[in-house]
Amino acid sequence: MNPQIPDSELELMKIIWEQGGRALYAAIMERLAAAGNRWQKNTVITLLSRLVEKGFLKTSKIGHRNEYIALVSREEYQLLQTQSFLNKHYEGNARGLVLALMQKQLLSAEDYEELRRFWEEKRREK
């Protein structure tokens, strides 16, 4: 599975994830309209079909309606994206990413402390 999906497909995945990992086509269209997105029916169906082909979604029929079911959770997708980003930009070295975040002050002292506590807890569990 390719960990990268285009922004348009990701927008649909976010709607499905927000609906608990399952959404009817009509509910997806309602959410898009509420967000001011005016994609046409064929565009949305094409994007959903691509996500099915890529293994991110599956479909289920409920009467005459299509329900789209996420096969990848938001958390799984984020992990795939993070690993891909690390490999591409930091040769898989998370330390380089954390240092860059700290140098640009994108990781606050509070964030650092929270990560440190998390690390200590994980170390104690071993």
Secondary structure, 3 states (H helix, E strand, C coil): CCCCCCHHHHHHHHHHHHCCCEEEHHHHHHHHHHCCCCCCHHHHHHHHHHHHHCCCEEEEEECCEEEEEECCCHHHHHHHHHHHHHHHHHCCCHHHHHHHHHHCCCCCHHHHHHHHHHHHHHHHHC
